[in-house]
Amino acid sequence: MLLLVVALLVLAVLVGSATYLPLPVTLVVGVAITLWLVVFAVRERRKHGQTRKA
């Protein structure tokens, strides 16, 4: 959970600094954070899904 909070904080900092970064850099970092959050969500769903079935 702490990692999720840190990731959202980093995303907020990047959104705030997006006006100073070149567009390609902003897009690459945004996609990387989005992918990390998707992987995190999928892993959490699988983990909770396994505990419910057992």
Predicted model as a PDB file, atoms N, CA, C, CB and O in Angstrom, pLDDT in the B-factor column:
MODEL        1                                                                  
ATOM      1  N   MET A   1       0.828  -1.189   0.000  1.00 80.00           N  
ATOM      2  CA  MET A   1       0.000   0.000   0.000  1.00 80.00           C  
ATOM      3  C   MET A   1       0.874   1.255   0.000  1.00 80.00           C  
ATOM      4  CB  MET A   1      -0.943  -0.003   1.211  1.00 80.00           C  
ATOM      5  O   MET A   1       0.560   2.246  -0.659  1.00 80.00           O  
ATOM      6  N   LEU A   2       1.953   1.193   0.737  1.00 85.00           N  
ATOM      7  CA  LEU A   2       2.862   2.338   0.774  1.00 85.00           C  
ATOM      8  C   LEU A   2       3.465   2.601  -0.609  1.00 85.00           C  
ATOM      9  CB  LEU A   2       3.979   2.100   1.806  1.00 85.00           C  
ATOM     10  O   LEU A   2       3.646   3.751  -1.009  1.00 85.00           O  
ATOM     11  N   LEU A   3       3.770   1.536  -1.322  1.00 85.00           N  
ATOM     12  CA  LEU A   3       4.319   1.707  -2.668  1.00 85.00           C  
ATOM     13  C   LEU A   3       3.320   2.382  -3.594  1.00 85.00           C  
ATOM     14  CB  LEU A   3       4.735   0.360  -3.247  1.00 85.00           C  
ATOM     15  O   LEU A   3       3.701   3.177  -4.453  1.00 85.00           O  
ATOM     16  N   LEU A   4       2.049   2.066  -3.421  1.00 87.00           N  
ATOM     17  CA  LEU A   4       1.020   2.702  -4.234  1.00 87.00           C  
ATOM     18  C   LEU A   4       0.944   4.196  -3.938  1.00 87.00           C  
ATOM     19  CB  LEU A   4      -0.341   2.042  -3.988  1.00 87.00           C  
ATOM     20  O   LEU A   4       0.801   5.007  -4.853  1.00 87.00           O  
ATOM     21  N   VAL A   5       1.037   4.551  -2.686  1.00 88.00           N  
ATOM     22  CA  VAL A   5       1.020   5.963  -2.303  1.00 88.00           C  
ATOM     23  C   VAL A   5       2.229   6.682  -2.885  1.00 88.00           C  
ATOM     24  CB  VAL A   5       0.996   6.111  -0.769  1.00 88.00           C  
ATOM     25  O   VAL A   5       2.104   7.799  -3.386  1.00 88.00           O  
ATOM     26  N   VAL A   6       3.393   6.052  -2.823  1.00 88.00           N  
ATOM     27  CA  VAL A   6       4.605   6.650  -3.378  1.00 88.00           C  
ATOM     28  C   VAL A   6       4.468   6.816  -4.894  1.00 88.00           C  
ATOM     29  CB  VAL A   6       5.842   5.785  -3.039  1.00 88.00           C  
ATOM     30  O   VAL A   6       4.856   7.843  -5.450  1.00 88.00           O  
ATOM     31  N   ALA A   7       3.915   5.801  -5.554  1.00 86.00           N  
ATOM     32  CA  ALA A   7       3.737   5.892  -7.005  1.00 86.00           C  
ATOM     33  C   ALA A   7       2.795   7.033  -7.372  1.00 86.00           C  
ATOM     34  CB  ALA A   7       3.199   4.569  -7.562  1.00 86.00           C  
ATOM     35  O   ALA A   7       3.048   7.757  -8.334  1.00 86.00           O  
ATOM     36  N   LEU A   8       1.723   7.200  -6.624  1.00 86.00           N  
ATOM     37  CA  LEU A   8       0.802   8.296  -6.894  1.00 86.00           C  
ATOM     38  C   LEU A   8       1.444   9.648  -6.619  1.00 86.00           C  
ATOM     39  CB  LEU A   8      -0.456   8.140  -6.061  1.00 86.00           C  
ATOM     40  O   LEU A   8       1.180  10.618  -7.330  1.00 86.00           O  
ATOM     41  N   LEU A   9       2.282   9.717  -5.593  1.00 87.00           N  
ATOM     42  CA  LEU A   9       2.997  10.953  -5.301  1.00 87.00           C  
ATOM     43  C   LEU A   9       3.965  11.300  -6.433  1.00 87.00           C  
ATOM     44  CB  LEU A   9       3.755  10.831  -3.970  1.00 87.00           C  
ATOM     45  O   LEU A   9       4.057  12.455  -6.847  1.00 87.00           O  
ATOM     46  N   VAL A  10       4.674  10.306  -6.922  1.00 84.00           N  
ATOM     47  CA  VAL A  10       5.596  10.527  -8.042  1.00 84.00           C  
ATOM     48  C   VAL A  10       4.810  10.967  -9.277  1.00 84.00           C  
ATOM     49  CB  VAL A  10       6.417   9.239  -8.348  1.00 84.00           C  
ATOM     50  O   VAL A  10       5.246  11.856 -10.009  1.00 84.00           O  
ATOM     51  N   LEU A  11       3.662  10.348  -9.506  1.00 80.00           N  
ATOM     52  CA  LEU A  11       2.830  10.745 -10.638  1.00 80.00           C  
ATOM     53  C   LEU A  11       2.395  12.203 -10.504  1.00 80.00           C  
ATOM     54  CB  LEU A  11       1.599   9.830 -10.747  1.00 80.00           C  
ATOM     55  O   LEU A  11       2.406  12.951 -11.482  1.00 80.00           O  
ATOM     56  N   ALA A  12       2.017  12.599  -9.306  1.00 83.00           N  
ATOM     57  CA  ALA A  12       1.610  13.991  -9.080  1.00 83.00           C  
ATOM     58  C   ALA A  12       2.768  14.952  -9.346  1.00 83.00           C  
ATOM     59  CB  ALA A  12       1.094  14.172  -7.640  1.00 83.00           C  
ATOM     60  O   ALA A  12       2.568  16.018  -9.928  1.00 83.00           O  
ATOM     61  N   VAL A  13       3.962  14.585  -8.927  1.00 81.00           N  
ATOM     62  CA  VAL A  13       5.129  15.434  -9.177  1.00 81.00           C  
ATOM     63  C   VAL A  13       5.398  15.534 -10.675  1.00 81.00           C  
ATOM     64  CB  VAL A  13       6.373  14.884  -8.444  1.00 81.00           C  
ATOM     65  O   VAL A  13       5.712  16.609 -11.185  1.00 81.00           O  
ATOM     66  N   LEU A  14       5.273  14.407 -11.376  1.00 70.00           N  
ATOM     67  CA  LEU A  14       5.499  14.424 -12.820  1.00 70.00           C  
ATOM     68  C   LEU A  14       4.449  15.242 -13.551  1.00 70.00           C  
ATOM     69  CB  LEU A  14       5.514  13.013 -13.362  1.00 70.00           C  
ATOM     70  O   LEU A  14       4.768  15.946 -14.509  1.00 70.00           O  
ATOM     71  N   VAL A  15       3.211  15.156 -13.115  1.00 75.00           N  
ATOM     72  CA  VAL A  15       2.163  15.958 -13.748  1.00 75.00           C  
ATOM     73  C   VAL A  15       2.451  17.436 -13.519  1.00 75.00           C  
ATOM     74  CB  VAL A  15       0.760  15.580 -13.194  1.00 75.00           C  
ATOM     75  O   VAL A  15       2.257  18.254 -14.418  1.00 75.00           O  
ATOM     76  N   GLY A  16       2.906  17.778 -12.335  1.00 79.00           N  
ATOM     77  CA  GLY A  16       3.243  19.162 -12.048  1.00 79.00           C  
ATOM     78  C   GLY A  16       4.441  19.662 -12.839  1.00 79.00           C  
ATOM     79  O   GLY A  16       4.520  20.840 -13.189  1.00 79.00           O  
ATOM     80  N   SER A  17       5.368  18.760 -13.117  1.00 74.00           N  
ATOM     81  CA  SER A  17       6.569  19.178 -13.856  1.00 74.00           C  
ATOM     82  C   SER A  17       6.445  18.923 -15.349  1.00 74.00           C  
ATOM     83  CB  SER A  17       7.791  18.456 -13.320  1.00 74.00           C  
ATOM     84  O   SER A  17       7.398  19.147 -16.095  1.00 74.00           O  
ATOM     85  N   ALA A  18       5.289  18.459 -15.793  1.00 72.00           N  
ATOM     86  CA  ALA A  18       5.115  18.123 -17.210  1.00 72.00           C  
ATOM     87  C   ALA A  18       5.312  19.333 -18.113  1.00 72.00           C  
ATOM     88  CB  ALA A  18       3.735  17.533 -17.444  1.00 72.00           C  
ATOM     89  O   ALA A  18       5.703  19.185 -19.270  1.00 72.00           O  
ATOM     90  N   THR A  19       5.048  20.508 -17.603  1.00 74.00           N  
ATOM     91  CA  THR A  19       5.231  21.703 -18.436  1.00 74.00           C  
ATOM     92  C   THR A  19       6.706  22.005 -18.676  1.00 74.00           C  
ATOM     93  CB  THR A  19       4.558  22.910 -17.785  1.00 74.00           C  
ATOM     94  O   THR A  19       7.048  22.725 -19.614  1.00 74.00           O  
ATOM     95  N   TYR A  20       7.582  21.457 -17.834  1.00 82.00           N  
ATOM     96  CA  TYR A  20       9.009  21.706 -17.981  1.00 82.00           C  
ATOM     97  C   TYR A  20       9.738  20.586 -18.725  1.00 82.00           C  
ATOM     98  CB  TYR A  20       9.628  21.897 -16.626  1.00 82.00           C  
ATOM     99  O   TYR A  20      10.855  20.778 -19.206  1.00 82.00           O  
ATOM    100  N   LEU A  21       9.101  19.421 -18.815  1.00 82.00           N  
ATOM    101  CA  LEU A  21       9.725  18.282 -19.488  1.00 82.00           C  
ATOM    102  C   LEU A  21       9.273  18.219 -20.941  1.00 82.00           C  
ATOM    103  CB  LEU A  21       9.385  16.965 -18.763  1.00 82.00           C  
ATOM    104  O   LEU A  21       8.169  18.655 -21.267  1.00 82.00           O  
ATOM    105  N   PRO A  22      10.107  17.686 -21.804  1.00 88.00           N  
ATOM    106  CA  PRO A  22       9.663  17.472 -23.181  1.00 88.00           C  
ATOM    107  C   PRO A  22       8.517  16.453 -23.204  1.00 88.00           C  
ATOM    108  CB  PRO A  22      10.846  16.988 -24.071  1.00 88.00           C  
ATOM    109  O   PRO A  22       8.458  15.558 -22.361  1.00 88.00           O  
ATOM    110  N   LEU A  23       7.627  16.594 -24.154  1.00 86.00           N  
ATOM    111  CA  LEU A  23       6.461  15.717 -24.245  1.00 86.00           C  
ATOM    112  C   LEU A  23       6.829  14.231 -24.323  1.00 86.00           C  
ATOM    113  CB  LEU A  23       5.638  16.095 -25.452  1.00 86.00           C  
ATOM    114  O   LEU A  23       6.196  13.435 -23.629  1.00 86.00           O  
ATOM    115  N   PRO A  24       7.810  13.814 -25.123  1.00 91.00           N  
ATOM    116  CA  PRO A  24       8.137  12.381 -25.172  1.00 91.00           C  
ATOM    117  C   PRO A  24       8.572  11.813 -23.815  1.00 91.00           C  
ATOM    118  CB  PRO A  24       9.237  12.145 -26.189  1.00 91.00           C  
ATOM    119  O   PRO A  24       8.224  10.682 -23.473  1.00 91.00           O  
ATOM    120  N   VAL A  25       9.323  12.588 -23.056  1.00 87.00           N  
ATOM    121  CA  VAL A  25       9.768  12.128 -21.734  1.00 87.00           C  
ATOM    122  C   VAL A  25       8.571  11.970 -20.807  1.00 87.00           C  
ATOM    123  CB  VAL A  25      10.794  13.115 -21.123  1.00 87.00           C  
ATOM    124  O   VAL A  25       8.469  10.984 -20.077  1.00 87.00           O  
ATOM    125  N   THR A  26       7.670  12.940 -20.838  1.00 80.00           N  
ATOM    126  CA  THR A  26       6.479  12.882 -20.005  1.00 80.00           C  
ATOM    127  C   THR A  26       5.630  11.666 -20.356  1.00 80.00           C  
ATOM    128  CB  THR A  26       5.660  14.162 -20.156  1.00 80.00           C  
ATOM    129  O   THR A  26       5.135  10.972 -19.468  1.00 80.00           O  
ATOM    130  N   LEU A  27       5.464  11.411 -21.643  1.00 87.00           N  
ATOM    131  CA  LEU A  27       4.658  10.262 -22.076  1.00 87.00           C  
ATOM    132  C   LEU A  27       5.285   8.931 -21.667  1.00 87.00           C  
ATOM    133  CB  LEU A  27       4.471  10.295 -23.587  1.00 87.00           C  
ATOM    134  O   LEU A  27       4.584   8.026 -21.214  1.00 87.00           O  
ATOM    135  N   VAL A  28       6.596   8.812 -21.826  1.00 91.00           N  
ATOM    136  CA  VAL A  28       7.277   7.563 -21.465  1.00 91.00           C  
ATOM    137  C   VAL A  28       7.156   7.296 -19.970  1.00 91.00           C  
ATOM    138  CB  VAL A  28       8.760   7.617 -21.874  1.00 91.00           C  
ATOM    139  O   VAL A  28       6.860   6.173 -19.562  1.00 91.00           O  
ATOM    140  N   VAL A  29       7.380   8.304 -19.166  1.00 83.00           N  
ATOM    141  CA  VAL A  29       7.293   8.133 -17.719  1.00 83.00           C  
ATOM    142  C   VAL A  29       5.843   7.847 -17.302  1.00 83.00           C  
ATOM    143  CB  VAL A  29       7.829   9.393 -16.992  1.00 83.00           C  
ATOM    144  O   VAL A  29       5.603   7.016 -16.426  1.00 83.00           O  
ATOM    145  N   GLY A  30       4.897   8.520 -17.915  1.00 84.00           N  
ATOM    146  CA  GLY A  30       3.490   8.279 -17.615  1.00 84.00           C  
ATOM    147  C   GLY A  30       3.064   6.863 -17.959  1.00 84.00           C  
ATOM    148  O   GLY A  30       2.339   6.226 -17.195  1.00 84.00           O  
ATOM    149  N   VAL A  31       3.508   6.371 -19.098  1.00 93.00           N  
ATOM    150  CA  VAL A  31       3.190   4.997 -19.494  1.00 93.00           C  
ATOM    151  C   VAL A  31       3.847   4.003 -18.544  1.00 93.00           C  
ATOM    152  CB  VAL A  31       3.645   4.729 -20.942  1.00 93.00           C  
ATOM    153  O   VAL A  31       3.237   2.997 -18.182  1.00 93.00           O  
ATOM    154  N   ALA A  32       5.076   4.273 -18.141  1.00 93.00           N  
ATOM    155  CA  ALA A  32       5.770   3.370 -17.217  1.00 93.00           C  
ATOM    156  C   ALA A  32       5.031   3.289 -15.881  1.00 93.00           C  
ATOM    157  CB  ALA A  32       7.221   3.839 -16.993  1.00 93.00           C  
ATOM    158  O   ALA A  32       4.869   2.201 -15.329  1.00 93.00           O  
ATOM    159  N   ILE A  33       4.589   4.416 -15.365  1.00 86.00           N  
ATOM    160  CA  ILE A  33       3.859   4.418 -14.098  1.00 86.00           C  
ATOM    161  C   ILE A  33       2.519   3.709 -14.260  1.00 86.00           C  
ATOM    162  CB  ILE A  33       3.645   5.861 -13.593  1.00 86.00           C  
ATOM    163  O   ILE A  33       2.105   2.952 -13.381  1.00 86.00           O  
ATOM    164  N   THR A  34       1.844   3.949 -15.372  1.00 92.00           N  
ATOM    165  CA  THR A  34       0.564   3.286 -15.620  1.00 92.00           C  
ATOM    166  C   THR A  34       0.731   1.775 -15.684  1.00 92.00           C  
ATOM    167  CB  THR A  34      -0.060   3.798 -16.917  1.00 92.00           C  
ATOM    168  O   THR A  34      -0.060   1.037 -15.097  1.00 92.00           O  
ATOM    169  N   LEU A  35       1.749   1.313 -16.390  1.00 96.00           N  
ATOM    170  CA  LEU A  35       1.995  -0.127 -16.470  1.00 96.00           C  
ATOM    171  C   LEU A  35       2.301  -0.712 -15.100  1.00 96.00           C  
ATOM    172  CB  LEU A  35       3.145  -0.417 -17.428  1.00 96.00           C  
ATOM    173  O   LEU A  35       1.831  -1.800 -14.765  1.00 96.00           O  
ATOM    174  N   TRP A  36       3.088   0.008 -14.310  1.00 94.00           N  
ATOM    175  CA  TRP A  36       3.406  -0.483 -12.970  1.00 94.00           C  
ATOM    176  C   TRP A  36       2.139  -0.600 -12.127  1.00 94.00           C  
ATOM    177  CB  TRP A  36       4.421   0.446 -12.280  1.00 94.00           C  
ATOM    178  O   TRP A  36       1.964  -1.578 -11.400  1.00 94.00           O  
ATOM    179  N   LEU A  37       1.260   0.390 -12.222  1.00 91.00           N  
ATOM    180  CA  LEU A  37       0.013   0.344 -11.457  1.00 91.00           C  
ATOM    181  C   LEU A  37      -0.897  -0.792 -11.935  1.00 91.00           C  
ATOM    182  CB  LEU A  37      -0.721   1.685 -11.566  1.00 91.00           C  
ATOM    183  O   LEU A  37      -1.575  -1.422 -11.123  1.00 91.00           O  
ATOM    184  N   VAL A  38      -0.916  -1.057 -13.235  1.00 95.00           N  
ATOM    185  CA  VAL A  38      -1.717  -2.170 -13.754  1.00 95.00           C  
ATOM    186  C   VAL A  38      -1.174  -3.499 -13.246  1.00 95.00           C  
ATOM    187  CB  VAL A  38      -1.733  -2.157 -15.296  1.00 95.00           C  
ATOM    188  O   VAL A  38      -1.939  -4.364 -12.820  1.00 95.00           O  
ATOM    189  N   VAL A  39       0.135  -3.661 -13.290  1.00 95.00           N  
ATOM    190  CA  VAL A  39       0.745  -4.897 -12.784  1.00 95.00           C  
ATOM    191  C   VAL A  39       0.446  -5.054 -11.298  1.00 95.00           C  
ATOM    192  CB  VAL A  39       2.277  -4.899 -13.029  1.00 95.00           C  
ATOM    193  O   VAL A  39       0.125  -6.151 -10.839  1.00 95.00           O  
ATOM    194  N   PHE A  40       0.551  -3.970 -10.552  1.00 93.00           N  
ATOM    195  CA  PHE A  40       0.259  -4.004  -9.123  1.00 93.00           C  
ATOM    196  C   PHE A  40      -1.196  -4.421  -8.876  1.00 93.00           C  
ATOM    197  CB  PHE A  40       0.537  -2.629  -8.486  1.00 93.00           C  
ATOM    198  O   PHE A  40      -1.466  -5.250  -8.007  1.00 93.00           O  
ATOM    199  N   ALA A  41      -2.121  -3.851  -9.632  1.00 92.00           N  
ATOM    200  CA  ALA A  41      -3.538  -4.165  -9.461  1.00 92.00           C  
ATOM    201  C   ALA A  41      -3.831  -5.620  -9.792  1.00 92.00           C  
ATOM    202  CB  ALA A  41      -4.389  -3.254 -10.334  1.00 92.00           C  
ATOM    203  O   ALA A  41      -4.588  -6.279  -9.080  1.00 92.00           O  
ATOM    204  N   VAL A  42      -3.240  -6.123 -10.864  1.00 94.00           N  
ATOM    205  CA  VAL A  42      -3.457  -7.520 -11.248  1.00 94.00           C  
ATOM    206  C   VAL A  42      -2.911  -8.464 -10.180  1.00 94.00           C  
ATOM    207  CB  VAL A  42      -2.794  -7.817 -12.607  1.00 94.00           C  
ATOM    208  O   VAL A  42      -3.564  -9.447  -9.829  1.00 94.00           O  
ATOM    209  N   ARG A  43      -1.732  -8.175  -9.667  1.00 93.00           N  
ATOM    210  CA  ARG A  43      -1.150  -9.020  -8.619  1.00 93.00           C  
ATOM    211  C   ARG A  43      -2.002  -8.995  -7.350  1.00 93.00           C  
ATOM    212  CB  ARG A  43       0.281  -8.563  -8.299  1.00 93.00           C  
ATOM    213  O   ARG A  43      -2.188 -10.027  -6.706  1.00 93.00           O  
ATOM    214  N   GLU A  44      -2.513  -7.829  -6.995  1.00 91.00           N  
ATOM    215  CA  GLU A  44      -3.365  -7.728  -5.807  1.00 91.00           C  
ATOM    216  C   GLU A  44      -4.658  -8.511  -5.995  1.00 91.00           C  
ATOM    217  CB  GLU A  44      -3.680  -6.257  -5.495  1.00 91.00           C  
ATOM    218  O   GLU A  44      -5.119  -9.181  -5.071  1.00 91.00           O  
ATOM    219  N   ARG A  45      -5.248  -8.429  -7.192  1.00 91.00           N  
ATOM    220  CA  ARG A  45      -6.492  -9.172  -7.439  1.00 91.00           C  
ATOM    221  C   ARG A  45      -6.239 -10.676  -7.374  1.00 91.00           C  
ATOM    222  CB  ARG A  45      -7.090  -8.792  -8.814  1.00 91.00           C  
ATOM    223  O   ARG A  45      -7.042 -11.421  -6.812  1.00 91.00           O  
ATOM    224  N   ARG A  46      -5.131 -11.116  -7.944  1.00 90.00           N  
ATOM    225  CA  ARG A  46      -4.812 -12.551  -7.892  1.00 90.00           C  
ATOM    226  C   ARG A  46      -4.584 -13.000  -6.458  1.00 90.00           C  
ATOM    227  CB  ARG A  46      -3.569 -12.865  -8.745  1.00 90.00           C  
ATOM    228  O   ARG A  46      -5.045 -14.068  -6.056  1.00 90.00           O  
ATOM    229  N   LYS A  47      -3.874 -12.186  -5.687  1.00 86.00           N  
ATOM    230  CA  LYS A  47      -3.575 -12.551  -4.298  1.00 86.00           C  
ATOM    231  C   LYS A  47      -4.863 -12.659  -3.483  1.00 86.00           C  
ATOM    232  CB  LYS A  47      -2.624 -11.516  -3.657  1.00 86.00           C  
ATOM    233  O   LYS A  47      -5.038 -13.610  -2.722  1.00 86.00           O  
ATOM    234  N   HIS A  48      -5.756 -11.694  -3.639  1.00 81.00           N  
ATOM    235  CA  HIS A  48      -7.017 -11.729  -2.901  1.00 81.00           C  
ATOM    236  C   HIS A  48      -7.948 -12.794  -3.430  1.00 81.00           C  
ATOM    237  CB  HIS A  48      -7.699 -10.382  -2.958  1.00 81.00           C  
ATOM    238  O   HIS A  48      -8.739 -13.350  -2.668  1.00 81.00           O  
ATOM    239  N   GLY A  49      -7.876 -13.091  -4.702  1.00 76.00           N  
ATOM    240  CA  GLY A  49      -8.684 -14.146  -5.292  1.00 76.00           C  
ATOM    241  C   GLY A  49      -8.301 -15.512  -4.760  1.00 76.00           C  
ATOM    242  O   GLY A  49      -9.169 -16.360  -4.555  1.00 76.00           O  
ATOM    243  N   GLN A  50      -7.022 -15.738  -4.534  1.00 72.00           N  
ATOM    244  CA  GLN A  50      -6.560 -17.025  -4.023  1.00 72.00           C  
ATOM    245  C   GLN A  50      -6.971 -17.215  -2.577  1.00 72.00           C  
ATOM    246  CB  GLN A  50      -5.047 -17.142  -4.154  1.00 72.00           C  
ATOM    247  O   GLN A  50      -7.294 -18.334  -2.177  1.00 72.00           O  
ATOM    248  N   THR A  51      -6.970 -16.160  -1.784  1.00 64.00           N  
ATOM    249  CA  THR A  51      -7.332 -16.308  -0.381  1.00 64.00           C  
ATOM    250  C   THR A  51      -8.834 -16.547  -0.223  1.00 64.00           C  
ATOM    251  CB  THR A  51      -6.907 -15.067   0.409  1.00 64.00           C  
ATOM    252  O   THR A  51      -9.246 -17.201   0.736  1.00 64.00           O  
ATOM    253  N   ARG A  52      -9.645 -16.047  -1.118  1.00 59.00           N  
ATOM    254  CA  ARG A  52     -11.089 -16.277  -1.043  1.00 59.00           C  
ATOM    255  C   ARG A  52     -11.444 -17.702  -1.409  1.00 59.00           C  
ATOM    256  CB  ARG A  52     -11.830 -15.314  -1.954  1.00 59.00           C  
ATOM    257  O   ARG A  52     -12.373 -18.276  -0.840  1.00 59.00           O  
ATOM    258  N   LYS A  53     -10.711 -18.287  -2.360  1.00 55.00           N  
ATOM    259  CA  LYS A  53     -11.024 -19.641  -2.818  1.00 55.00           C  
ATOM    260  C   LYS A  53     -10.615 -20.682  -1.791  1.00 55.00           C  
ATOM    261  CB  LYS A  53     -10.335 -19.925  -4.146  1.00 55.00           C  
ATOM    262  O   LYS A  53     -11.234 -21.743  -1.703  1.00 55.00           O  
ATOM    263  N   ALA A  54      -9.584 -20.393  -1.019  1.00 51.00           N  
ATOM    264  CA  ALA A  54      -9.052 -21.391  -0.082  1.00 51.00           C  
ATOM    265  C   ALA A  54      -9.949 -21.573   1.132  1.00 51.00           C  
ATOM    266  CB  ALA A  54      -7.659 -20.992   0.372  1.00 51.00           C  
ATOM    267  O   ALA A  54      -9.640 -22.376   2.012  1.00 51.00           O  
TER     268      ALA A  54                                                      
ENDMDL                                                                          
END                                                                             
